[in-house]
Amino acid sequence: MLAILLVCPTNARLSMKVTEYVLKEIYSPHQDPPFCLQALKSDPHTPFVDLVGLTNISIHLADVVMNKTFAMIGPLVNQTADPKLKMQYDLCYQLYESNVDAVESAKKCVESW
């Protein structure tokens, strides 16, 4: 999320409107640029926001996905009888918990802008 402003230093004016070109410039280094572009374009506000707005959209998308997945993993840890699978679920749970915390930190960071 913060990478939006760091990856694109020439466009780091926060009030700059996000164009198709800016979106491609920001996400082209990503592992899966088409996925990123599709995710951002799924929000109807994307064509009308500046870089701060785009950051907020990115945080919101990450927040929804992280919390949904985190909620699904939790019960799996206790439902499986397979010790190896339980270890894997537990590790996954811990990683998602860390990512949920990172998204919460990102929200607070953006609020301070």
KEFI-937014 format. One line per field, with one value per residue (C-alpha): x, y, z; residue number from 1; residue in three letters. Coordinates in steps of 0.05 Angstrom, whole numbers. Example, Ala and Ser with C-alpha at 12.3 -4.5 7.8 and 13.67 -1.06 7.14 Angstrom:
<nodes>
xx	(246/273)
yy	(-90/-21)
zz	(156/143)
i	(1/2)
aa	(ala/ser)
</nodes>
This chain:
<nodes>
xx	(0/53/91/42/77/147/146/124/167/157/82/88/44/-11/-65/-48/-107/-94/-95/-90/-17/-4/-37/7/69/55/38/82/138/88/90/20/5/-60/-88/-70/-101/-164/-170/-163/-209/-261/-272/-316/-279/-211/-218/-235/-182/-113/-55/-80/-148/-115/-76/-142/-174/-114/-117/-192/-183/-127/-168/-228/-188/-142/-198/-241/-184/-162/-233/-234/-167/-181/-232/-190/-134/-180/-221/-166/-141/-80/-21/18/-42/-55/17/8/-59/-29/30/-19/-61/-1/21/-49/-54/11/-16/-82/-40/1/-63/-87/-21/-27/-97/-69/-11/-57/-103/-43/-31)
yy	(0/48/20/58/122/92/55/116/173/216/213/221/283/258/298/271/237/163/148/82/99/111/45/7/43/26/-47/-68/-92/-136/-212/-211/-141/-162/-187/-121/-79/-121/-117/-41/-32/-73/-13/38/96/80/125/185/181/209/168/172/147/90/72/71/26/-21/-24/-38/-94/-125/-117/-153/-211/-219/-219/-266/-316/-307/-323/-386/-412/-406/-462/-508/-508/-541/-584/-627/-690/-696/-668/-648/-612/-579/-552/-525/-493/-463/-433/-406/-376/-342/-313/-286/-258/-220/-195/-173/-133/-103/-81/-49/-12/12/39/79/104/130/163/205/234)
zz	(0/20/-40/-83/-63/-60/-127/-163/-137/-199/-186/-111/-110/-65/-99/-168/-202/-215/-289/-325/-338/-264/-246/-295/-272/-199/-210/-268/-221/-183/-192/-223/-251/-285/-218/-184/-239/-239/-164/-163/-222/-185/-141/-177/-142/-172/-234/-190/-134/-122/-95/-23/-47/-85/-22/17/-36/-34/42/41/-10/31/95/67/39/99/150/109/101/174/197/154/178/253/258/214/266/317/270/241/275/229/269/206/177/244/244/174/192/254/216/164/220/250/183/169/239/226/159/190/240/183/148/213/218/147/162/221/179/125/176/198/128)
i	(1/2/3/4/5/6/7/8/9/10/11/12/13/14/15/16/17/18/19/20/21/22/23/24/25/26/27/28/29/30/31/32/33/34/35/36/37/38/39/40/41/42/43/44/45/46/47/48/49/50/51/52/53/54/55/56/57/58/59/60/61/62/63/64/65/66/67/68/69/70/71/72/73/74/75/76/77/78/79/80/81/82/83/84/85/86/87/88/89/90/91/92/93/94/95/96/97/98/99/100/101/102/103/104/105/106/107/108/109/110/111/112/113)
aa	(met/leu/ala/ile/leu/leu/val/cys/pro/thr/asn/ala/arg/leu/ser/met/lys/val/thr/glu/tyr/val/leu/lys/glu/ile/tyr/ser/pro/his/gln/asp/pro/pro/phe/cys/leu/gln/ala/leu/lys/ser/asp/pro/his/thr/pro/phe/val/asp/leu/val/gly/leu/thr/asn/ile/ser/ile/his/leu/ala/asp/val/val/met/asn/lys/thr/phe/ala/met/ile/gly/pro/leu/val/asn/gln/thr/ala/asp/pro/lys/leu/lys/met/gln/tyr/asp/leu/cys/tyr/gln/leu/tyr/glu/ser/asn/val/asp/ala/val/glu/ser/ala/lys/lys/cys/val/glu/ser/trp)
</nodes>
